[in-house]
Amino acid sequence: MMSGLQQTLEITLVAVQPIQIHESLYYELSYRVSGDAAVQHMRINPEAFYANPQPGDRVAVNVLMGNIMGATKIG
C-alpha cells in the first residue's frame, strides 16, 4: 500500500527564480502549501515542473517518498 509514501500537495507559488547549478538550469521556488501561511522553499529541475511557472500560480505537486515526481498548474 503506497498511500503513506505518495501524496499530492496543492501549493501557491510566491516567487520563482531561475538559477544555474553546475551549468544546469533549476528553479528556486518560494511557495505556500494550501492552508498554511508559512513560506517554504525548494530547488527543482525544470524537467519535473511545468513550463514557465509564475508567482501566483496554483500548483498540484506529486510527491513520492519525499521526491517531487511532477507538477501541474491548476486552473
C-alpha positions, 0 to 999 in steps of 0.5 A: 500500500503506497498511500503513506509514501505518495501524496499530492500537495496543492501549493501557491507559488510566491516567487520563482527564480531561475538559477544555474547549478553546475551549468544546469538550469533549476528553479528556486521556488518560494511557495505556500502549501494550501492552508498554511501561511508559512513560506517554504522553499525548494530547488527543482529541475525544470524537467519535473515542473511545468513550463514557465511557472509564475508567482501566483500560480496554483500548483498540484505537486506529486510527491513520492517518498519525499521526491517531487515526481511532477507538477501541474498548474491548476486552473 
